[in-house]
Amino acid sequence: MRTADVLIIGGGLTGLTLNYLLRKAGYAALILEARGRLGGRIWTKTTTEGVNIDMGATWLGQKHTHLVQLLQELNLPVFQQRLGAKALFEQHQQDKAQIVPLPPNNDPSYRIQGGTSALIQALARHLPDEAVLLDTPVEKIHAKADGVYTFSGALTIKSKVVVSTLPPNLLTHRIKLQPALPDSLIRLMQQTHTWMGESIKAGVAYKSLFWRKDGQEGTAFSHTGPFTELYDHTDAEEGHFALKGFLRNDMANLGAPARKRLVEGQLVKFFGQHALNYTSYEEAVWPAEPFTHAPYEHPVLPHQNNGHEMYRKPYWDGRFFLAGSETAETFPGYMEGALRSAEWVHQELTQSNTLFK
Protein backbone atom coordinates (compact mmCIF):
# COMPACT_ATOMS: atom_id res chain seq x y z
CA MET A 1 0.00 0.00 0.00
CA ARG A 2 1.27 3.44 -0.93
CA THR A 3 0.70 6.60 1.08
CA ALA A 4 0.36 10.26 0.12
CA ASP A 5 -0.61 13.49 1.80
CA VAL A 6 -2.68 14.66 -1.17
CA LEU A 7 -3.96 12.26 -3.81
CA ILE A 8 -5.10 13.90 -7.04
CA ILE A 9 -7.32 11.95 -9.40
CA GLY A 10 -6.70 13.12 -12.94
CA GLY A 11 -3.57 14.41 -14.63
CA GLY A 12 -5.18 17.17 -16.67
CA LEU A 13 -4.72 20.92 -16.30
CA THR A 14 -6.40 21.10 -12.87
CA GLY A 15 -4.47 18.19 -11.41
CA LEU A 16 -1.09 19.30 -12.76
CA THR A 17 -1.64 22.90 -11.69
CA LEU A 18 -2.63 21.82 -8.19
CA ASN A 19 0.51 19.67 -7.99
CA TYR A 20 2.58 22.65 -9.21
CA LEU A 21 1.11 24.97 -6.58
CA LEU A 22 1.44 22.45 -3.75
CA ARG A 23 5.08 21.72 -4.56
CA LYS A 24 5.86 25.43 -4.69
CA ALA A 25 4.43 25.62 -1.16
CA GLY A 26 6.51 22.67 0.01
CA TYR A 27 3.88 19.92 -0.12
CA ALA A 28 3.97 16.71 -2.13
CA ALA A 29 1.12 15.13 -4.03
CA LEU A 30 0.49 11.93 -5.97
CA ILE A 31 -1.45 11.97 -9.25
CA LEU A 32 -3.41 9.01 -10.58
CA GLU A 33 -4.25 9.24 -14.29
CA ALA A 34 -6.46 6.69 -16.02
CA ARG A 35 -5.02 7.37 -19.47
CA GLY A 36 -1.56 6.49 -20.67
CA ARG A 37 -0.77 10.20 -21.07
CA LEU A 38 -1.10 13.41 -19.10
CA GLY A 39 -3.26 16.31 -20.22
CA GLY A 40 -6.83 15.05 -20.12
CA ARG A 41 -8.85 17.27 -22.44
CA ILE A 42 -5.67 19.04 -23.51
CA TRP A 43 -4.21 16.86 -26.25
CA THR A 44 -1.89 18.00 -29.02
CA LYS A 45 -1.25 15.42 -31.71
CA THR A 46 2.02 15.78 -33.62
CA THR A 47 2.00 14.39 -37.15
CA THR A 48 4.97 12.59 -38.71
CA GLU A 49 5.75 15.87 -40.51
CA GLY A 50 5.96 17.71 -37.18
CA VAL A 51 2.63 19.54 -37.40
CA ASN A 52 1.05 20.12 -33.97
CA ILE A 53 -2.75 19.89 -34.04
CA ASP A 54 -4.71 20.60 -30.89
CA MET A 55 -7.44 18.00 -30.51
CA GLY A 56 -8.78 19.42 -27.27
CA ALA A 57 -8.56 22.78 -25.51
CA THR A 58 -6.99 25.31 -27.86
CA TRP A 59 -7.83 28.97 -27.30
CA LEU A 60 -7.51 31.51 -24.52
CA GLY A 61 -8.16 35.24 -24.22
CA GLN A 62 -6.62 38.15 -22.36
CA LYS A 63 -9.57 38.00 -19.96
CA HIS A 64 -8.22 34.65 -18.78
CA THR A 65 -5.83 36.47 -16.49
CA HIS A 66 -4.76 33.58 -14.26
CA LEU A 67 -3.90 31.42 -17.26
CA VAL A 68 -2.02 34.29 -18.91
CA GLN A 69 -0.03 34.77 -15.70
CA LEU A 70 0.82 31.07 -15.45
CA LEU A 71 1.96 30.97 -19.07
CA GLN A 72 4.23 33.93 -18.43
CA GLU A 73 5.58 32.28 -15.29
CA LEU A 74 6.37 29.13 -17.28
CA ASN A 75 7.86 31.15 -20.18
CA LEU A 76 5.30 29.87 -22.67
CA PRO A 77 4.56 32.44 -25.40
CA VAL A 78 1.20 32.78 -27.12
CA PHE A 79 0.17 34.12 -30.52
CA GLN A 80 -3.06 35.47 -31.90
CA GLN A 81 -5.47 33.21 -33.74
CA ARG A 82 -5.68 34.30 -37.37
CA LEU A 83 -9.26 34.87 -38.51
CA GLY A 84 -9.13 37.48 -41.26
CA ALA A 85 -11.78 39.96 -42.31
CA LYS A 86 -13.94 37.44 -44.13
CA ALA A 87 -15.03 33.83 -43.87
CA LEU A 88 -16.68 31.12 -45.90
CA PHE A 89 -20.26 30.40 -44.92
CA GLU A 90 -22.30 27.36 -45.94
CA GLN A 91 -26.01 27.48 -45.19
CA HIS A 92 -27.26 24.56 -47.29
CA GLN A 93 -25.25 21.58 -48.45
CA GLN A 94 -26.40 21.94 -52.05
CA ASP A 95 -25.46 25.64 -52.20
CA LYS A 96 -22.08 27.12 -53.00
CA ALA A 97 -20.28 28.51 -49.97
CA GLN A 98 -20.60 32.27 -49.65
CA ILE A 99 -17.93 34.75 -48.64
CA VAL A 100 -19.17 36.83 -45.73
CA PRO A 101 -17.50 39.67 -43.78
CA LEU A 102 -16.48 39.10 -40.17
CA PRO A 103 -17.12 41.79 -37.56
CA PRO A 104 -14.13 43.55 -35.96
CA ASN A 105 -12.46 41.24 -33.47
CA ASN A 106 -12.07 43.32 -30.32
CA ASP A 107 -11.47 40.28 -28.11
CA PRO A 108 -9.03 38.09 -30.05
CA SER A 109 -8.26 34.50 -29.16
CA TYR A 110 -4.73 33.22 -28.66
CA ARG A 111 -2.96 29.89 -28.97
CA ILE A 112 0.05 28.57 -27.10
CA GLN A 113 3.17 28.21 -29.22
CA GLY A 114 3.98 24.55 -29.77
CA GLY A 115 0.39 23.52 -29.06
CA THR A 116 -1.62 23.55 -25.86
CA SER A 117 0.18 20.44 -24.64
CA ALA A 118 3.26 22.64 -24.19
CA LEU A 119 1.52 23.84 -21.01
CA ILE A 120 1.02 20.25 -19.85
CA GLN A 121 4.66 19.43 -20.54
CA ALA A 122 5.85 22.49 -18.64
CA LEU A 123 3.72 21.61 -15.61
CA ALA A 124 4.78 17.96 -15.79
CA ARG A 125 8.40 19.00 -15.36
CA HIS A 126 7.45 19.83 -11.78
CA LEU A 127 6.11 16.31 -11.27
CA PRO A 128 8.70 13.67 -10.25
CA ASP A 129 8.32 10.30 -11.97
CA GLU A 130 7.37 8.62 -8.70
CA ALA A 131 4.60 11.18 -8.13
CA VAL A 132 2.40 10.14 -11.04
CA LEU A 133 0.88 6.81 -12.02
CA LEU A 134 -0.48 6.52 -15.57
CA ASP A 135 -2.92 3.84 -16.75
CA THR A 136 -4.38 3.82 -13.24
CA PRO A 137 -8.17 4.28 -13.29
CA VAL A 138 -9.70 4.66 -9.84
CA GLU A 139 -12.57 2.33 -8.96
CA LYS A 140 -13.53 3.27 -5.41
CA ILE A 141 -12.63 5.65 -2.59
CA HIS A 142 -13.42 4.92 1.05
CA ALA A 143 -13.09 7.48 3.84
CA LYS A 144 -12.16 5.86 7.14
CA ALA A 145 -11.20 7.21 10.54
CA ASP A 146 -7.46 6.88 9.89
CA GLY A 147 -7.41 8.20 6.32
CA VAL A 148 -8.90 8.06 2.86
CA TYR A 149 -8.31 4.85 0.92
CA THR A 150 -8.30 4.87 -2.89
CA PHE A 151 -8.42 1.64 -4.88
CA SER A 152 -7.28 0.93 -8.44
CA GLY A 153 -7.07 -2.77 -9.24
CA ALA A 154 -4.61 -4.32 -6.81
CA LEU A 155 -3.26 -0.90 -5.81
CA THR A 156 -4.38 0.79 -2.58
CA ILE A 157 -3.33 4.29 -1.61
CA LYS A 158 -3.90 5.84 1.79
CA SER A 159 -3.95 9.64 1.89
CA LYS A 160 -5.04 12.52 4.08
CA VAL A 161 -6.92 14.23 1.26
CA VAL A 162 -8.32 13.18 -2.12
CA VAL A 163 -9.03 15.69 -4.87
CA SER A 164 -11.09 14.53 -7.83
CA THR A 165 -10.58 16.58 -11.00
CA LEU A 166 -12.91 14.38 -13.08
CA PRO A 167 -15.96 15.94 -14.73
CA PRO A 168 -18.72 15.62 -12.11
CA ASN A 169 -21.00 13.44 -14.24
CA LEU A 170 -18.11 11.13 -15.10
CA LEU A 171 -17.22 10.78 -11.42
CA THR A 172 -20.70 9.50 -10.60
CA HIS A 173 -20.32 6.79 -13.26
CA ARG A 174 -16.70 5.73 -12.74
CA ILE A 175 -15.93 5.78 -9.00
CA LYS A 176 -17.80 4.33 -6.04
CA LEU A 177 -17.58 6.64 -3.03
CA GLN A 178 -18.06 5.54 0.56
CA PRO A 179 -19.68 7.22 2.35
CA ALA A 180 -21.86 8.41 -0.49
CA LEU A 181 -22.05 12.11 -1.25
CA PRO A 182 -25.35 13.89 -0.47
CA ASP A 183 -28.19 12.93 -2.82
CA SER A 184 -28.69 16.55 -3.86
CA LEU A 185 -25.04 16.79 -4.88
CA ILE A 186 -25.17 13.54 -6.83
CA ARG A 187 -28.22 14.77 -8.76
CA LEU A 188 -26.39 18.01 -9.49
CA MET A 189 -23.32 16.14 -10.73
CA GLN A 190 -25.41 13.98 -13.03
CA GLN A 191 -26.95 17.13 -14.52
CA THR A 192 -23.67 19.01 -14.97
CA HIS A 193 -22.45 19.44 -18.51
CA THR A 194 -18.98 18.09 -19.31
CA TRP A 195 -16.84 20.58 -21.20
CA MET A 196 -15.74 19.04 -24.55
CA GLY A 197 -17.80 15.96 -23.72
CA GLU A 198 -19.80 15.90 -26.96
CA SER A 199 -17.22 17.60 -29.17
CA ILE A 200 -15.47 16.14 -32.17
CA LYS A 201 -12.39 17.91 -33.49
CA ALA A 202 -10.59 17.21 -36.74
CA GLY A 203 -7.42 18.66 -38.24
CA VAL A 204 -5.81 18.37 -41.65
CA ALA A 205 -2.10 19.09 -42.18
CA TYR A 206 -0.63 20.43 -45.42
CA LYS A 207 2.74 21.24 -46.98
CA SER A 208 1.71 24.79 -47.88
CA LEU A 209 -0.75 27.58 -47.10
CA PHE A 210 -2.57 27.00 -50.38
CA TRP A 211 -5.82 28.55 -49.12
CA ARG A 212 -4.17 31.93 -48.59
CA LYS A 213 -3.00 31.97 -52.19
CA ASP A 214 -6.67 32.00 -53.14
CA GLY A 215 -7.38 34.90 -50.80
CA GLN A 216 -8.90 32.77 -48.02
CA GLU A 217 -7.92 32.81 -44.36
CA GLY A 218 -9.09 29.28 -43.58
CA THR A 219 -12.03 30.53 -41.49
CA ALA A 220 -15.34 28.86 -42.36
CA PHE A 221 -18.72 28.19 -40.80
CA SER A 222 -21.43 25.77 -41.85
CA HIS A 223 -24.98 24.94 -40.86
CA THR A 224 -24.66 21.51 -42.46
CA GLY A 225 -21.14 20.26 -41.69
CA PRO A 226 -19.29 18.05 -41.29
CA PHE A 227 -17.20 21.02 -40.13
CA THR A 228 -19.44 23.52 -38.34
CA GLU A 229 -16.42 25.72 -37.56
CA LEU A 230 -13.03 25.69 -39.28
CA TYR A 231 -9.90 27.75 -38.60
CA ASP A 232 -6.34 28.21 -39.78
CA HIS A 233 -4.22 26.10 -37.43
CA THR A 234 -0.82 27.10 -38.80
CA ASP A 235 1.89 27.51 -36.16
CA ALA A 236 3.28 30.82 -34.94
CA GLU A 237 6.36 30.63 -37.16
CA GLU A 238 4.25 29.68 -40.20
CA GLY A 239 6.50 26.72 -40.83
CA HIS A 240 3.84 24.02 -40.37
CA PHE A 241 0.39 24.31 -41.88
CA ALA A 242 -3.01 22.95 -40.95
CA LEU A 243 -6.74 23.58 -40.82
CA LYS A 244 -8.62 22.53 -37.67
CA GLY A 245 -12.16 22.76 -36.42
CA PHE A 246 -15.26 21.22 -34.90
CA LEU A 247 -17.32 18.51 -36.57
CA ARG A 248 -21.05 18.03 -35.98
CA ASN A 249 -21.62 16.20 -32.71
CA ASP A 250 -23.84 13.56 -34.34
CA MET A 251 -20.90 12.41 -36.45
CA ALA A 252 -19.74 10.43 -33.44
CA ASN A 253 -22.16 7.79 -34.69
CA LEU A 254 -20.10 7.32 -37.87
CA GLY A 255 -16.87 5.43 -38.29
CA ALA A 256 -13.58 7.27 -38.83
CA PRO A 257 -13.40 6.49 -42.60
CA ALA A 258 -16.90 7.90 -43.14
CA ARG A 259 -16.09 11.07 -41.20
CA LYS A 260 -12.90 11.50 -43.20
CA ARG A 261 -14.72 11.16 -46.54
CA LEU A 262 -17.26 13.79 -45.53
CA VAL A 263 -14.48 16.12 -44.38
CA GLU A 264 -12.71 15.73 -47.72
CA GLY A 265 -15.87 16.57 -49.62
CA GLN A 266 -16.45 19.73 -47.62
CA LEU A 267 -12.82 20.88 -47.90
CA VAL A 268 -12.97 20.50 -51.69
CA LYS A 269 -16.15 22.54 -51.73
CA PHE A 270 -14.49 25.27 -49.67
CA PHE A 271 -10.98 25.33 -51.15
CA GLY A 272 -10.93 23.26 -54.34
CA GLN A 273 -9.04 20.10 -55.27
CA HIS A 274 -5.85 21.33 -53.58
CA ALA A 275 -7.55 20.49 -50.29
CA LEU A 276 -7.11 16.77 -51.01
CA ASN A 277 -3.31 17.12 -51.04
CA TYR A 278 -3.04 16.83 -47.28
CA THR A 279 -0.28 15.01 -45.45
CA SER A 280 -2.20 13.97 -42.34
CA TYR A 281 -5.74 13.77 -41.05
CA GLU A 282 -6.25 13.75 -37.28
CA GLU A 283 -9.40 13.61 -35.19
CA ALA A 284 -10.57 13.26 -31.61
CA VAL A 285 -14.05 11.97 -30.84
CA TRP A 286 -14.47 13.07 -27.24
CA PRO A 287 -17.82 11.33 -26.60
CA ALA A 288 -15.99 8.07 -27.30
CA GLU A 289 -13.37 8.84 -24.63
CA PRO A 290 -14.37 6.77 -21.56
CA PHE A 291 -12.25 8.91 -19.24
CA THR A 292 -13.90 12.13 -20.41
CA HIS A 293 -17.52 11.46 -21.26
CA ALA A 294 -20.31 9.48 -19.62
CA PRO A 295 -23.97 9.44 -20.67
CA TYR A 296 -26.23 11.86 -18.82
CA GLU A 297 -29.23 10.72 -16.82
CA HIS A 298 -31.24 13.46 -18.58
CA PRO A 299 -30.43 15.85 -21.44
CA VAL A 300 -28.30 18.82 -20.39
CA LEU A 301 -27.53 22.17 -21.96
CA PRO A 302 -24.01 23.47 -22.69
CA HIS A 303 -22.37 24.63 -19.45
CA GLN A 304 -25.42 23.54 -17.44
CA ASN A 305 -24.64 23.70 -13.69
CA ASN A 306 -21.00 24.59 -14.40
CA GLY A 307 -19.66 26.61 -11.49
CA HIS A 308 -22.43 25.63 -9.07
CA GLU A 309 -21.73 26.68 -5.48
CA MET A 310 -22.12 23.12 -4.17
CA TYR A 311 -18.81 22.29 -5.85
CA ARG A 312 -16.91 24.78 -3.76
CA LYS A 313 -17.01 23.10 -0.39
CA PRO A 314 -15.00 20.16 0.88
CA TYR A 315 -16.74 16.92 1.83
CA TRP A 316 -15.91 14.12 4.24
CA ASP A 317 -14.80 16.60 6.94
CA GLY A 318 -12.45 18.41 4.59
CA ARG A 319 -10.86 15.28 3.15
CA PHE A 320 -12.53 15.14 -0.28
CA PHE A 321 -12.64 17.94 -2.86
CA LEU A 322 -14.45 18.23 -6.17
CA ALA A 323 -12.27 20.14 -8.63
CA GLY A 324 -11.91 20.58 -12.38
CA SER A 325 -13.06 23.13 -14.92
CA GLU A 326 -16.78 22.43 -14.45
CA THR A 327 -16.57 23.28 -10.75
CA ALA A 328 -14.90 26.70 -10.97
CA GLU A 329 -16.76 29.81 -9.83
CA THR A 330 -15.25 31.88 -12.66
CA PHE A 331 -14.86 30.77 -16.29
CA PRO A 332 -16.16 27.22 -15.68
CA GLY A 333 -15.82 25.01 -18.72
CA TYR A 334 -12.61 26.69 -19.91
CA MET A 335 -8.89 26.29 -19.25
CA GLU A 336 -9.09 29.38 -17.03
CA GLY A 337 -11.73 27.61 -14.95
CA ALA A 338 -9.55 24.50 -14.60
CA LEU A 339 -6.74 26.69 -13.35
CA ARG A 340 -8.88 28.64 -10.89
CA SER A 341 -10.32 25.42 -9.51
CA ALA A 342 -6.81 24.21 -8.72
CA GLU A 343 -6.03 27.53 -7.05
CA TRP A 344 -9.14 27.27 -4.88
CA VAL A 345 -8.27 23.76 -3.67
CA HIS A 346 -4.68 24.82 -3.03
CA GLN A 347 -5.89 27.75 -0.93
CA GLU A 348 -8.31 25.57 1.03
CA LEU A 349 -5.62 22.99 1.78
CA THR A 350 -2.83 25.37 2.73
CA GLN A 351 -5.05 27.54 4.91
CA SER A 352 -6.51 24.61 6.83
CA ASN A 353 -4.87 22.15 9.14
CA THR A 354 -5.85 19.16 7.03
CA LEU A 355 -2.34 18.42 5.80
CA PHE A 356 -0.91 18.53 9.31
CA LYS A 357 -3.40 16.25 11.04
N, C-alpha and C positions, 0 to 999 in steps of 0.2 A: 504494500500500500504506500502510495506517495502522499506527501503532505505539502500544503501551500498556505500562505496567509490569504492571498486573494486568488480565486480561480475564475478565469474569464472564459465564458463559452462563446466562441466565435472569434476568428482572426481576421475580421474585416476592419473597416476604418475606425469604428468605435472601440473595438477590442484593442487594436494596436495603439490607438491614441491614449487609451486609459493606461496601458502598460507603459507607454512613453512618459506620461505624467507621473505615474507612481514611482518609476525608477529615478526620475529627476528629483523626487522628494525623498528618495532613500528606501523605498519599499520594493519588494519583489513580488511578481505575479507569475502565474502559470496560465497559458492559453491552450485551450482545447479547440481544435478546428476539425470539423467533419470532412472537409474536402482535402484533397492532396496538395492544395496550394493556399496561400494567404490571399486576402483581398476581398473575399465575399462578393458583393455586387460591384466591386471595382475589379475589372478584368481586361487587361490590354493584351490582345493577341499580336504576336510578331510573326509576320509571314517569312518565308524562306528568303525573300528579297530584302528583308529588314524593314518592312513597313509596319508601323505600330497602329493598330486599329482598336479603339476603345469599344468593347462590347457591353460595358456597363456604364457606370457613372462617368460623365465626360466633362460637363460644363460647370463653371462657377461664375459669380459676378462680384463686383466690388462691394456689394452690400453684404457679402458673406465674409464679414470682417475677421472672424476667428480663424477661418480657413486661410484667408489671405495672410494673416499673421503667422500661422504655422508654416505655410509654404516659404515665407521669407526666412523664418527661423531655420528651416531645413535647407535653405539655399536652392529652392526649386523654382525656376522662372516660369512665368505663364506668358501666353500670347493670345491676341484677340482672335476670336472666331471670325472667319471671313464669310460675309453674307452677300455683299454687293448691294446695288441699288435696285435690282430687279430679280425676279424669280420666275421659274416655270410653274404653271398651275394647271392641273388636270381635274376637270369637274366630272366629265363622263368618259368612260373607257373608250368609247367609239370616236370621241372628238380629239382633234389635235390639241396638244398642250399649248396654252397661251402664255405669253410673256406679260407679267404684271409688275407694276412698281411696288417696291417695299417702302414702308414708312421710315422716316429717320430713326436710327437706332441710338437712342439716348441712354440705354442701359445695356451695353454690349456684354456678350458672354466671352469667357476666356477658357483656354485649355492649358493643361500642364505640359510643358515641353517633355518629350519622351513618352507621353501617354500618362493617363491617370495612375497607372500602376507604379510610376516613379515615386509617387507619394507613399505607396505601400512598401516599396523597397527601402525607402529612406527610414520609415518608421521601424521596419523589421531589423534594421541594423542596430537598433537599441534593444533587440530581443535575443538573448543568448540561446544557443541551440537547445540547451536543456530546459528552456523555459517555454517551449512550444511543442505540442504534439499534434501532428497532422494525421489525417485519416482516422480521427478519433471521435465518432459521433456519440453524443451523450444520450443515454437511455432513461436514466432516472436520477433524481436528487432527493436525498432524505436529510432533513434537519433533525439532529439529535442533541441531547444536552451537552455533549462534549465537542460538538462540531458539526459541520455540514459535509455529508458524504455524497460524492458524485460517482456514478457508475457508467463505465463504457466497456462493454464486453467483460473481459476478465480483470480489467483495470479498475481500481478503487482509489479515489483521491479524497483525503480529508482536508478541509480548509476552514478558515474562520469565516470567510465571506465568499459567496458565489455571485457573479454578475453575468446575467444572460444578455447577450447582444442580439439574439435571434429576433426576427420579426415576431410580434406578439402572437399572431395567428399560427405561425409555424411552431412556436413553442408549445402551444396547446396540443398540437398533433404529434410532436416528436418526443417530448420528454414528460415522464411521469413525475409529478412533484408530491412529496409527502412531508408535512401536511399539505393538503390542497390549498390553493389560493382561494380567496373569497369568491363566491359564485358570481357576484356582480362584476368582479374583475375578469373572471374567465369569460363571461358573456361579452364584455368590452373587447377583450383580446380577440375573440372569434369574429368580431365585427370591425376590426381595425384593418384598414387597407395596407397591403405590403407594397412598399415602394419598389418599382421595377418588376413586381410579381407577375404581371400579365404581358410584359413588354417582350418584343422580339427585335433585336438589332441585327443589321447586316451591313457588311462593308466590302467594297470591291477595290482592289489595289491595281494601279496602272504604272506604266513606265514613263508616262508623260502627262502633262496637264492639258490634254487635248480639248477638253470642254472650254477652257479659257480662250483657245484659239478661235473658237466659234462665238466668242463674246458672251459666254455663259459663266456664271460664278459657281455652278454646282448646286445652287439652292433650288429646291423644288418642293411643291406640296401637291397632294392628290387626295381627292375624295374617294377614289376607287382602289388605289394601291396597285401592286403590293406595298411599295413605299408610300407611306402617308406623309413623311417628312424626309428630306434628303439634304445633306450638306457636304461641302468641301471638307475633306478630312486630311488634307495635306499637312505635313509637319511644318514647324516654325521656320526651318531653314529652306523649305521648299526643295528638298532633295528626295523626298519620298511622297508618292501621290496616291490619293484614295478618295473615294466617295463613301459616306456612311450615313445611315439613317434608321428610322423606325419602320418596321413592317406592320401590317394590320394584325391585330391581336389574334383574330380567328385563324390566321395562317399557321398557328401552332398545331392545328389538326392535320396539316399536310406533312408529307415527308420532306426531307432536305432537298432531294432532287427536284421535286415539284416546286418548292419555293424558289430554288435557284433558276429554274426555267422562267417563272413568272417575273423574277427580278430582271433577267436578261431582256425579256420582251419590253418591259417598261423603260429600261435604260436606253434601248435602241430607239424607242419612241421619243425619249427626251433628247438624246445626244447623237443619234445616228449609229451607223454600223461600227464606228470606232469604239463604241462602248463594249463591244464583244471582245476586244483585244486586251482583256484584263489578265493579270498575272496570278491573282489569288481572289477567292471568294471566301469570306468568313461570316459566321453568324452565331448568335447566341439566343436560344429559345428559353427565356427565363421561366416560363410556366412549367417547363420540363425539368427544371433544376430542383431536385428533392430537398436540397438544403437552403432553398430560397422560398419556394412557393408551396403552399398547401391549400386545398380547396376550402372555400368559405362555407360556413353553415348556412348563410343567407347572402344574397347579392350585396355588394358594398360599392360605394362610390369612390372615385379617386381621392386619396388623402382622408378618407372617412376615419374619424376618431384619432387621427394622427395628432400627437401633442396633448392628449387628454391628461388632466391633472392627476388621475389615479396612477399614472405611470411614474410620477415623481414623488414617490414615498417608498422607503424600504419596507420589506416584509420579513417575516420570521424574526422579529425583534432585531431588525437592522442587519440581518445576515444574508438577505437575498435582495438583489436589485434587478429591476427591469430596465435595460438600456437599449441603445440602438436608435437609428434615425427616426423611426416612427414614434418614439417616446419623447422626443425633445420638445420643450416649450416653444422654442423659436426655430423657424425653418425646418419643421419636421418633414421627413420625406426627401431630404436633400443631404449632400455631403456636409454642409454646414450644420445641419441638425445632428448628424452622426457625431460630429466633433463636439458640439455643445452638450450632447448627452454624456459623452465621456468626461467632460469637464465637470458636469454636475455630480457624477458618481465620485470622481476624484475628490471634489470638495467635501462631499458627505463623509467619505471614508477618512480623510485626513483631519477633519474637524471633530470627528467623534472618537470615542475610545475603543471602537470595535477592533482595530488592528492590534491593540495592546492588551486585550483581555486574555 
